[in-house]
């Protein structure tokens, strides 16, 4: 067994994509100002659902963080994760090179996926196939050179 009391974590950089700010600094200012990120849903037609409000991230351009082709193939929740990870790398001033690339990576998991996926597999109103919604997003700079692997 590992002695978790001896393990330490050092946060060297932060990133944030949220309804009240698309950078950690905008997010922090939003918190201090008491901004509310909840509003009417605009990303899709919510009329068939009981809830019609959400904390949507508005005016987010994934092409600020990835190629246009990659953005088209990547669900929005994953775009947020990639953007926040890139912000954190920038904030940490971490340079990935051949000496450290083997030791650096980001793993993002989601048991549900994004709203685009949920809507595409929706059956009979609110039922969906759970087996189609298991995503694992791996970012490994050495193996993928700024690309991502999406495993279904």
C-alpha positions in Angstrom: 0.0 0.0 0.0 1.1 3.5 -0.7 1.5 5.9 2.2 -0.6 8.8 1.0 0.3 11.0 3.9 3.8 11.4 2.4 2.5 12.3 -1.1 2.5 16.0 -2.0 1.0 17.8 -4.8 2.3 21.1 -6.2 0.0 23.2 -8.4 2.2 25.1 -10.7 -0.4 26.6 -13.1 -4.1 27.0 -13.3 -6.7 27.2 -16.1 -10.4 27.9 -16.1 -13.2 27.9 -18.6 -16.4 28.8 -16.8 -19.7 30.6 -17.3 -18.4 33.7 -15.4 -14.9 33.8 -16.9 -12.8 32.1 -19.6 -9.5 32.5 -17.8 -8.6 32.0 -14.2 -8.3 35.7 -13.7 -11.7 36.5 -15.3 -13.2 33.7 -13.2 -11.7 35.1 -10.0 -13.0 38.6 -10.9 -16.5 37.1 -11.5 -16.4 35.4 -8.1 -15.4 38.6 -6.4 -18.0 40.6 -8.3 -20.7 38.1 -7.4 -21.5 37.4 -11.1 -24.1 34.7 -11.8 -23.3 32.4 -14.8 -26.8 30.9 -14.8 -29.1 31.9 -17.7 -31.6 30.5 -20.2 -30.1 27.7 -22.3 -29.1 28.8 -25.8 -26.9 25.9 -27.0 -29.9 23.8 -27.9 -33.7 23.8 -27.8 -34.5 23.0 -24.2 -38.3 23.0 -24.7 -38.6 19.2 -24.3 -36.9 19.3 -20.9 -38.1 20.4 -17.5 -35.0 22.5 -16.8 -34.4 25.4 -19.2 -31.5 27.2 -17.4 -27.9 26.3 -17.2 -24.4 27.6 -16.6 -23.3 27.9 -20.2 -19.9 29.1 -21.3 -20.7 31.8 -24.0 -18.5 33.3 -26.6 -15.9 30.5 -26.3 -13.8 30.0 -29.5 -12.0 26.6 -29.4 -9.8 27.7 -32.2 -8.0 29.9 -29.7 -6.6 26.6 -28.3 -6.6 24.1 -31.2 -6.8 23.7 -34.9 -10.2 24.3 -36.6 -10.3 20.7 -37.9 -9.6 19.3 -34.4 -12.2 21.6 -32.9 -14.9 20.3 -35.2 -14.2 16.7 -34.1 -14.0 17.5 -30.4 -17.1 17.8 -28.2 -17.4 21.0 -26.3 -16.7 19.6 -22.8 -13.4 18.3 -24.2 -12.6 21.6 -25.8 -13.0 23.2 -22.3 -10.6 20.7 -20.8 -8.0 21.2 -23.5 -8.3 25.0 -23.2 -8.0 24.9 -19.4 -5.0 22.5 -19.6 -3.2 24.8 -22.1 -3.9 27.8 -19.8 -2.4 25.9 -16.9 0.7 25.0 -18.9 1.1 28.6 -19.9 0.6 29.9 -16.4 3.2 27.4 -15.1 5.6 28.5 -17.8 6.2 24.9 -18.5 8.1 24.1 -21.6 7.6 20.6 -22.9 10.7 19.2 -24.6 12.4 15.8 -25.2 13.8 15.8 -21.7 10.5 16.1 -19.8 7.8 15.1 -22.3 7.8 11.5 -21.1 6.9 12.6 -17.6 4.1 15.1 -18.5 0.5 14.3 -19.4 -3.1 15.2 -18.7 -5.9 12.7 -18.2 -9.5 13.9 -18.4 -12.3 11.5 -17.8 -16.0 11.9 -18.2 -18.7 9.3 -17.5 -21.3 11.2 -19.4 -19.7 13.1 -22.3 -20.9 16.4 -23.6 -24.4 17.6 -24.3 -23.8 17.1 -28.0 -23.3 13.4 -27.3 -26.2 13.2 -25.0 -28.6 14.7 -27.5 -27.3 12.5 -30.3 -28.0 9.2 -28.4 -31.2 10.4 -26.8 -34.0 7.8 -27.2 -37.6 8.3 -26.2 -37.2 11.7 -24.4 -34.6 11.2 -21.6 -33.3 7.6 -22.1 -29.8 7.0 -23.6 -27.3 4.2 -24.0 -24.8 4.4 -21.2 -22.3 2.3 -23.1 -22.0 5.0 -25.8 -21.2 7.7 -23.3 -17.9 6.4 -21.8 -15.2 8.8 -22.9 -11.5 9.0 -22.0 -9.5 11.9 -23.2 -5.8 11.4 -23.1 -3.3 14.2 -23.7 0.3 13.1 -23.9 2.7 15.6 -25.4 5.3 13.0 -26.3 3.1 10.5 -28.1 0.6 12.9 -29.7 2.5 16.2 -30.2 -0.4 18.5 -29.4 -3.1 16.1 -30.5 -5.6 14.2 -28.4 -6.8 10.6 -28.4 -10.5 10.1 -27.9 -11.4 6.5 -27.0 -15.0 5.3 -27.1 
